[in-house]
Amino acid sequence: MNTPLTAATAATLAVLVLAGSAEARADQPQSTPKPGTSAAPAATEALDRFYRQDVLWGPCEAPALAKSGTECAKVTVPLDYAAPDGRTLSLAVSRIKATGPRTARRGIIQTNPGGPGGRGLDFPAMLRTKMTPQLAAAYDVIGMDTRGLGKSEPLDCGLNSLSWMRGTGFDRASFDRVAKQAIGDAAKCDAKYGDSLRHYSTRNIARDVDIVRGALRERKTSWFGQSYGTYLGAVYAQMFPGKVDRLVLDSALDPRKYGLATIQALGPANEKALDDLAAWAAPRDAVYHLGKTPAAVRATAEGLVRRAADRPIAIGGYRLDEQTLPFILFAMGTDDFDNKEYAAILRQLADAAAGKKVEPTERLAGLLAAAFRTGADETGTGPDYASQLAVLCADTTMPGDPESYRKTIERVRRTQPVFGPLVNAPMPCGWWKHKPHERRTEIDNTVPALQLQATGDTRTTYEQGLGMHKAMRGSKLVTVPVRTHAVFGYYPNACANKAVNDYLLTGNLPTADTTCERD
């Protein structure tokens, strides 16, 4: 879920004119509100102005986006769908137009790259590079910074980047510092944004996706989502099944476990990735000097965390302690091509811990910046994580008792010595003042979908993906036997790439679940 990948969502270009406002209203979701909450979004003419707005495309501000051929625009949505005449939000959307003539064009693919809290304006350009010429001719690819993120009126609670993604260390004092920060972060967001935070839910983001579809005069939309984007796509399909054309879910999470359980599942998966690295590095001890056996390599990694607790490791202008070092290790190992770089970074950390002067690699320098810096302009900093928290806390509830987190950490510490104290740390959502405004969407439908899932995924584990496959009963699963997170566009596998391109082009799903071979 919480990945350092780029961000994307999606909307579209329009050719078909919406067949009257009644069609848009017909798909407005109906749900039973919790006691004490206001009614579900009203299916009234009040939303017509959002569906009928004109979208004016122009050059994107970011030079890299403009150079890629991406266009940008703004779409207006209501902050509160139950009160559409109230405050509005301006969402940033992007588009790369279909390359073919109108006769070859099928429609739009809306997208989301993950998170929540992943910026999406640059995602269409990446996807386009992996599309066949026939597919590129058929679809406009749409990206979006979701509400409260990036160029879409970003939330900024004044949080340090990744302030809640901290290891709790080994003693009570370290744990208490992390818990205090989680409680403080929730208070900061409440003090600045108050009751409006409850409107940053996945259900409202799905409604935004549908507003974009309608504003682009599209009768239906296709969808490509990775990581959290698979959950958003599944929620959209559940709420607006009649508006879905073709649906691709790449590296899916289990919708029934979405929330704290999804985060906690990262622990065992990342411990296994560390074991894989240890098995790879041990025969290469002459190069990396991390240990001659897998157990010795693992002991090196675990020893670094303990050493950082006693004396923070000075490297690259930062000081890594037992709270920040586990995040650096967590960010590695997501891809089975990472072993060489993972081992090199461990060597640099070990050298720095021994007092040697180290110039961090480009990858390590970027991870250090992500772990420490603040600012509204860089992807992956404080505001992005405020957006991530806003979505998670508007969607789910989490324990508000520090002791429950501490007990879990002590229970898993033996089997998850490096990552257990990180992924089970106190979450600000436990102290979020404004609880979810609507019940979580139960995913249970037969909407056709193509799902890609890597067996070694350390972010949305294969078991998590099986949960999505079970909930999306019309889906066909393509298993990729590698360690990666986000397959299409990020991992070289011709079989998986062909499955996506063929399905989006023809609409034909595989006749049965299938497994690709490694390239």
LINCOR-V679959 format. One record per backbone hydrogen bond with DSSP energy under -1.0 kcal/mol. NH is the residue of the N-H (numbers start at 0). CO is the residue of the C=O. E is the energy in kcal/mol with one decimal. If there is no record, write none. Layout:
nh;co;e
NH;CO;E
NH;CO;E
This chain:
nh;co;e
2;0;-1.4
19;17;-2.6
24;20;-2.4
25;21;-1.9
27;24;-1.9
36;33;-2.2
43;41;-1.4
46;43;-1.6
47;44;-1.5
49;46;-1.0
50;46;-1.8
51;47;-2.2
57;71;-2.0
65;61;-2.4
66;62;-2.6
67;63;-1.3
68;65;-1.2
69;64;-1.9
70;94;-3.0
71;57;-3.0
72;92;-2.2
74;90;-2.3
76;88;-2.4
78;86;-2.5
82;79;-1.6
85;82;-2.2
88;76;-3.1
90;74;-3.3
92;72;-2.5
93;142;-2.5
94;70;-2.3
95;140;-2.1
98;135;-2.0
103;100;-1.7
105;137;-3.5
106;137;-1.8
108;139;-2.5
109;221;-2.8
110;141;-1.0
111;223;-1.6
112;7;-1.8
117;113;-1.2
122;119;-1.0
125;121;-1.1
126;122;-2.4
127;123;-2.6
128;124;-1.1
129;126;-1.6
130;127;-1.2
135;131;-2.7
136;132;-1.6
137;134;-1.0
138;134;-1.3
139;106;-2.3
140;95;-2.4
141;108;-2.9
142;93;-1.9
144;91;-2.1
147;151;-2.1
148;145;-1.6
151;148;-2.8
154;147;-2.4
160;372;-1.1
162;159;-1.7
164;161;-1.1
165;163;-1.3
166;322;-2.5
174;170;-2.0
175;171;-2.7
176;172;-1.7
177;173;-1.7
178;174;-2.6
179;175;-2.6
180;176;-1.9
181;177;-2.3
182;178;-2.5
183;179;-2.4
184;180;-2.8
185;181;-1.9
186;182;-1.8
187;183;-2.4
188;184;-2.1
189;185;-2.2
190;186;-2.6
191;187;-1.6
192;188;-2.7
193;189;-1.5
195;192;-1.5
196;193;-1.8
197;194;-1.5
198;195;-1.9
199;196;-1.6
204;200;-2.1
205;201;-2.7
206;202;-1.7
207;203;-2.2
208;204;-2.4
209;205;-1.8
210;206;-2.0
211;207;-2.5
212;208;-2.2
213;209;-2.5
214;210;-3.0
215;211;-1.8
216;213;-2.0
217;212;-2.1
220;242;-2.9
221;107;-2.2
222;245;-2.8
223;109;-2.6
224;247;-2.2
225;111;-2.3
226;249;-1.9
228;225;-2.6
229;226;-2.4
231;227;-2.4
232;228;-2.0
233;229;-2.3
234;230;-2.7
235;231;-2.5
236;232;-2.4
237;233;-2.0
238;234;-2.4
239;235;-3.3
242;239;-2.1
243;240;-1.0
244;220;-2.8
247;222;-2.7
248;449;-3.0
249;224;-2.9
250;451;-3.0
256;253;-1.6
261;256;-1.0
262;258;-1.6
263;259;-2.7
264;260;-1.6
265;262;-1.6
266;263;-1.5
268;264;-1.0
269;265;-2.1
270;266;-2.1
271;267;-2.1
272;268;-1.6
273;269;-1.9
274;270;-2.1
275;271;-2.6
276;272;-2.2
277;273;-2.5
278;274;-2.5
279;275;-1.7
280;276;-2.9
281;277;-2.1
283;280;-1.5
284;281;-1.3
286;283;-1.7
287;283;-2.2
288;284;-1.9
296;292;-2.2
297;293;-2.5
298;294;-2.2
299;295;-1.7
300;296;-2.0
301;297;-2.9
302;298;-2.5
303;299;-1.7
304;300;-1.4
305;301;-1.9
306;302;-2.6
307;303;-2.5
308;304;-1.3
309;305;-1.4
310;306;-3.0
312;319;-2.8
314;317;-2.5
317;314;-2.0
319;312;-2.9
324;320;-2.7
327;323;-1.3
328;324;-1.9
329;325;-2.5
330;326;-2.1
335;482;-2.4
337;334;-2.3
341;337;-3.4
342;338;-2.8
343;339;-1.9
344;340;-2.4
345;341;-2.3
346;342;-2.2
347;343;-2.1
348;344;-2.6
349;345;-2.5
350;346;-2.5
351;347;-2.5
352;348;-2.5
353;349;-1.4
354;351;-1.6
355;350;-2.5
364;360;-2.8
365;361;-1.9
366;362;-2.0
367;363;-2.5
368;364;-2.0
369;365;-2.2
370;366;-1.8
371;367;-1.2
372;368;-2.8
380;377;-1.0
384;380;-1.6
385;381;-1.9
386;382;-2.1
387;383;-1.9
388;384;-2.4
389;385;-2.4
390;386;-2.1
391;387;-2.4
392;388;-3.1
393;389;-1.4
394;390;-1.4
395;391;-2.5
403;400;-1.3
405;401;-2.2
406;402;-2.6
407;403;-1.5
408;404;-2.4
409;405;-2.4
410;406;-1.9
411;407;-1.9
412;408;-1.3
415;411;-2.4
419;415;-1.6
422;418;-2.6
423;419;-1.3
429;426;-2.1
430;427;-2.1
431;428;-1.2
444;470;-1.6
448;473;-1.1
449;246;-2.7
450;475;-2.7
451;248;-2.3
452;477;-2.1
454;479;-2.1
455;481;-2.8
456;453;-1.2
464;460;-2.3
465;461;-2.1
466;462;-1.3
467;463;-1.5
468;464;-2.5
469;465;-2.0
470;466;-1.8
471;467;-3.0
472;444;-1.9
472;470;-1.4
474;471;-2.1
475;448;-2.1
477;450;-3.4
478;513;-2.8
479;452;-2.7
481;479;-2.3
489;486;-1.5
490;486;-2.5
492;490;-1.2
496;492;-2.4
497;493;-2.4
498;494;-2.0
499;495;-1.9
500;496;-2.5
501;497;-3.0
502;498;-2.0
503;499;-2.5
504;500;-1.7
505;501;-2.8
506;502;-2.8
513;476;-2.5
515;478;-3.0
